[in-house]
Amino acid sequence: MNYALKASALALTLSLATAASPAWADFWSDAGAKFKGVTLHGVTESTPPSNYIRNVIAPEFEKKTGIKVDIETTSWDQMYDKAIKDMEAKTGIYDMVYIEQDIIYSYLARNFLVDITKTLKDQPDLKAPTYDDANFTSFANYFKDASGDLFGVPMEAFLKTYLYRKDLFDDPKIKEAFKKETGKDLKPATTHAEYTEIADFFTKYGKDNGMELWGTTAQAHTGHAASWYEFFESIVPTFGVYNWGIDAKNNYAATVEHGGAMNSDKAKAALKYWLHLRDIAPPESTQSTWTETATTFAAGRVAQGLIYGENAAWIASDPAQSKVVGQVGFALPPLEPGVLDDAKAGKGYIGYYDGGAFGVPVTSKNKEASLLFLEFIGQNEVQPDWAIAAPRITNTATFDDPKVKEMDVKLGGFYTMLKDEGKLFAGAPPYPFHAQVREATAPIFYDILTGKIGPDEGLDQMAAKAEEELTSLGYRK
């Protein structure tokens, strides 16, 4: 999910500086006075939003408060490993940690994080006049406990959307060839059957015409959790299987035998659909995570694909990194009948609402100074340039900023989709056992991908393994 941040940090920093009011500057200098000389250490994944924090927001915060911020950006797996080991060992190495939406429930269950709401209420002198968690979008709800207290300040939020190449879909020669072969007009797919037909067509078209072109992306790494997430967060929901097929209200059942859906007919159909797409995708797909699917699309090697929103905007707009600038269309993922109705009724969802927040570990040695930094990144004032440099929106006011609206037009309504259709997507289910079930079932999933086991048998084994793990953890009785 990472890429090099463009060299515009200085201009963006100046923009932040000129936007600050005297009252804003006075609060930060006064509040930071007793922490001058302190260095905060944070760890996060190397993503566009995180790079912006490191290169732009952290230096600006230091200018205003005297508090230095050292943001370590690293790979997804290293970020998790370092943060969790630090909090488990209570070594206090990190003052801020990146909390991806899907792991927050595990952190809350283990009391890893400072209660931001309670702390700011108990210490009102720490509360910045320009910080208000009411400014956040509904995505912030994923970082609250049962009582509504906030444990992480959102710093990125985006949808995993359907991207397609407008130049290919609008090409008269290609449209004519598609019509001749299928009898249908070429347009973005709304169903899995349509998506498959389009993918098959473009893979064949690329081969027949000697082009480095395939019909679809596939986040199908044979040994990385990215493939597991692609299937359970992006593919199965579009077939009507939600929350990984685990029924929390039915003794956490995962198998069909016990009332779950992880190995249901819908799940098996979803897996076979996805495996076919993997087979007609570019050769790098079997080693692709969320990073490689983005670079594959940006290189012009595919006609369509499901891409995380943090990458979608730079693919569509940054010629330094993308060969398809101005040629990218955005649409909702293809769905089975009834899934959209489920999402509108609040009974399901059509894809993944991804993102993360910064939280303060209870083991931090600089909790108060860290909370100041979290407030700083949560202000409306710092959001617009951040949203343009890294396509994420966490504050509702950002949608109405003139610069963001202008960028939205250039991106063909990308931000508008986030605003209007975000409610149809959902984050990971609120499972404190998230990582344990993923790790227990992932080896079987990888065996499916490498052909060691068939998809039907594999899902049967995964569902049984999930129940075994949930029983061991005490969730299934």
Secondary structure, 3 states (H helix, E strand, C coil): CCCCCCCCHHHHHHHHHHHCCHHHHHHHHHHHHHHCCCEEEEEEECCHHHHHHHHHHHHHHHHHHCCEEEEEEECHHHHHHHHHHHHHHCCCCCCEEEEEHHHHHHHHHCCCECCHHHHHHHCHHHCCCCCCHHHECHHHHHHECCCCCECCEEEEEEEEEEEEEHHHHCCHHHHHHHHHHHCCCCCCCCCHHHHHHHHHHHHHHHHHCCCCCECCCCCCCCCCHHHHHHHHHHHHHHHCCCHHHCECCCCCECCHHHCCCCCCHHHHHHHHHHHHHHHCCCHHHHHCCHHHHHHHHHCCCECEEEEEHHHHHHHHHCCCCCCCCCCEEEECCCCCCCHHHHHHCCCCCCCEEEEEEEECECCCCCHHHHHHHHHHHCCHHHHHHHHHHCCCCCEHHHHHCHHHHHHHHHCCCHHHHHHHHHHHCECCCCCCCHHHHHHHHHHHHHHHHCCCCCHHHHHHHHHHHHHHHHHHHCCCC
